Amino acid sequence: MVIYRLTDRIPVKIGPVTFHLSPLSHYQKAALLDFRRQMKGEEIVEMFKLTERVLACSIKKVDGLTLTDGTDYELSFDQNGELTSDCVGELMQLDSSDKLIEVAQKFAFQGIADLGLDGVEIDLGPVAGVEKKSSAQRSARSAR
């Protein structure tokens, strides 16, 4: 059985774009439960907020996107290492955003597996990892 570290980056190719997703921590998964509640015996899910948080927490890198001027698109992160709301909004403009959302949500709630989605390739072989930054390193970077 394979276990993925929170610092691993799993490449997911959707069309010409490759997203590098990170497994969610226990605390991130628990925070997602805040968007589900019971009301009059029915489960109410704040799907928009849930989707935004899943994408913000899981996407760590993207290859294959360019801006209108031809330069590479770069993700923007907040001080916690999660995508900014504006960045998530930009990614939601992609034609493939529905597949990206489905992959990210399945990763978050069902674990990492080959999902068998048309047009989606997931490389579950050896994955790239990153060194976890200390809070001092994040503070120094955001002060620039």
C-alpha positions in Angstrom: 0.0 0.0 0.0 1.3 3.4 -0.9 1.1 6.4 1.3 1.5 10.0 0.0 3.1 12.7 2.1 1.4 16.0 2.4 4.4 17.5 0.6 4.0 15.2 -2.4 2.8 16.6 -5.7 0.7 14.3 -7.8 0.5 15.3 -11.5 -3.0 15.3 -13.0 -3.1 16.0 -16.7 -6.4 17.4 -18.1 -6.0 18.1 -21.8 -2.9 20.1 -22.4 -2.7 21.3 -18.7 -1.0 19.5 -15.9 -2.1 20.3 -12.3 0.1 19.2 -9.4 -2.1 18.3 -6.5 -1.2 17.7 -2.8 -3.0 15.4 -0.5 -5.0 17.3 2.1 -4.1 17.2 5.8 -6.5 15.8 8.4 -7.2 19.4 9.5 -8.0 20.5 6.0 -10.4 17.7 5.5 -12.1 18.4 8.8 -12.5 22.1 7.9 -14.3 21.0 4.7 -17.0 19.5 6.9 -18.0 23.0 7.9 -19.6 23.3 4.5 -22.0 20.4 5.2 -24.8 20.7 7.8 -28.1 19.1 8.6 -31.3 21.2 8.3 -34.7 19.7 9.0 -33.2 16.2 8.5 -31.6 17.0 5.1 -27.9 17.5 4.4 -27.2 21.0 3.0 -23.9 21.4 1.2 -22.5 24.8 0.4 -21.0 23.5 -2.8 -19.5 26.7 -4.1 -17.6 27.3 -0.9 -16.6 23.6 -0.6 -15.3 23.6 -4.1 -13.3 26.8 -3.6 -11.6 25.4 -0.5 -10.8 22.0 -2.0 -9.1 23.7 -5.0 -7.3 26.2 -2.8 -5.9 23.6 -0.5 -5.0 20.9 -3.1 -3.5 22.7 -6.2 0.1 23.5 -5.8 1.5 24.0 -9.3 0.2 24.2 -12.9 2.0 23.7 -16.2 0.5 24.5 -19.6 -1.4 27.7 -19.0 -0.4 31.1 -20.5 -1.7 34.6 -20.1 -3.0 36.7 -23.1 0.5 38.2 -23.5 2.0 34.8 -24.0 3.7 34.6 -20.6 3.3 31.5 -18.3 0.5 31.7 -15.9 1.6 31.5 -12.3 -0.5 30.5 -9.3 -0.8 33.0 -6.4 -0.8 31.7 -2.8 -1.7 33.2 0.5 0.5 33.1 3.7 -0.8 29.6 4.4 0.4 28.2 1.1 -3.2 27.9 -0.3 -4.4 29.4 -3.5 -5.9 32.9 -3.2 -9.6 33.3 -4.0 -8.8 35.3 -7.1 -6.5 32.5 -8.4 -9.2 29.9 -7.8 -11.6 32.2 -9.7 -9.2 32.3 -12.6 -8.8 28.6 -12.7 -12.6 28.2 -12.6 -12.7 29.9 -16.1 -11.0 27.0 -17.7 -13.1 24.8 -20.0 -11.8 21.8 -18.0 -12.8 23.2 -14.6 -15.5 20.6 -14.1 -13.0 17.8 -14.4 -10.5 19.6 -12.2 -13.2 20.0 -9.5 -14.2 16.4 -9.7 -10.6 15.2 -9.4 -9.8 17.5 -6.5 -12.9 16.5 -4.6 -12.3 12.8 -5.1 -8.8 13.2 -3.9 -10.0 15.1 -0.8 -12.8 12.8 0.2 -12.0 9.4 -1.3 -8.2 9.4 -1.5 -5.8 9.3 -4.3 -6.5 6.7 -6.9 -6.8 6.3 -10.7 -10.2 7.8 -11.2 -10.8 6.6 -14.7 -12.2 9.9 -16.0 -12.2 10.5 -19.7 -9.5 13.1 -20.6 -7.8 12.9 -17.2 -4.4 11.2 -16.7 -3.1 10.7 -13.2 0.5 9.6 -12.7 0.5 7.6 -9.5 4.2 6.5 -10.0 7.0 8.2 -8.2 5.8 11.8 -7.4 7.8 14.9 -6.8 7.9 16.1 -3.2 8.7 19.6 -1.9 10.4 20.6 1.3 8.0 22.0 3.8 8.6 25.6 4.5 8.8 26.8 8.1 6.5 29.7 9.2 9.5 31.9 9.3 10.3 31.2 5.7 6.7 31.9 4.7 6.7 35.2 6.6 10.0 36.3 5.0 8.6 35.4 1.5 5.4 37.3 2.0 7.2 40.4 3.4 9.0 40.8 0.0 
